[in-house]
Amino acid sequence: SSCTSVESGWTCSGGTSTAKDTCSTICGDGKKLGSEACDDANTSNGDGCNSSCTSVESGWTCSGGTSTAKDTCSTICGDGKKLGSEACDD
């Protein structure tokens, strides 16, 4: 492990000569890392992945997210919830 740079997709702060840094993933960067449930490359609600990347929103499914690729989120057709670009959902 190298202490010369912060890994891509992470941010760290608070480190001193007597205390370690606290590091967390960067939500909205399009990289699904750490404990992120999803990351669709933005921090908007209502598009499948919530604004903090901690959960997939109800009525949506997200997949494909990796350390190098964003999640693609789509509505669940037939669940009775008209979301996203659905014209209807009965």
MOLINKA-V223731 format. One record per residue. N is the residue number from 1. RES is the residue in one small letter. SS is DSSP state (~ for helix, > for strand, _ for the rest). PHI is phi in radians with two decimals (* if undefined). Layout:
N,RES,SS,PHI
N,RES,SS,PHI
//
This chain:
1,s,_,*
2,s,_,-1.88
3,c,_,-1.88
4,t,_,-1.65
5,s,_,-2.74
6,v,_,-1.52
7,e,_,-1.06
8,s,_,-1.01
9,g,_,1.63
10,w,>,-2.18
11,t,>,-2.32
12,c,>,-2.30
13,s,>,-2.70
14,g,_,1.55
15,g,_,-1.26
16,t,_,-2.34
17,s,_,-1.20
18,t,_,-2.15
19,a,_,-2.39
20,k,_,-1.36
21,d,_,-1.20
22,t,>,-1.87
23,c,>,-2.02
24,s,>,-2.54
25,t,>,-1.28
26,i,_,-1.70
27,c,_,-1.24
28,g,_,1.67
29,d,_,-1.60
30,g,_,1.38
31,k,_,-2.17
32,k,_,-1.49
33,l,_,-2.29
34,g,_,0.96
35,s,_,-1.67
36,e,_,-1.08
37,a,_,-1.35
38,c,_,-2.86
39,d,_,-2.68
40,d,_,-1.77
41,a,_,1.28
42,n,_,-2.72
43,t,_,-2.06
44,s,_,-1.74
45,n,_,-1.50
46,g,_,1.49
47,d,_,-2.22
48,g,_,2.02
49,c,>,-1.89
50,n,_,-1.17
51,s,_,-1.15
52,s,_,-1.87
53,c,_,1.09
54,t,_,-1.66
55,s,_,-2.77
56,v,>,-1.43
57,e,_,-1.21
58,s,_,-1.03
59,g,_,1.56
60,w,>,-2.20
61,t,>,-2.34
62,c,>,-2.23
63,s,>,-2.67
64,g,_,1.59
65,g,_,-1.21
66,t,_,-2.43
67,s,_,-1.21
68,t,_,-2.21
69,a,_,-2.41
70,k,_,-1.33
71,d,_,-1.28
72,t,>,-1.90
73,c,>,-1.92
74,s,>,-2.48
75,t,>,-1.27
76,i,_,-1.67
77,c,_,-1.27
78,g,_,1.62
79,d,_,-1.61
80,g,_,1.41
81,k,_,-2.08
82,k,_,-1.49
83,l,_,-2.27
84,g,_,0.96
85,s,_,-1.71
86,e,_,-1.09
87,a,_,-1.33
88,c,_,-2.82
89,d,_,-2.76
90,d,_,-1.92
//
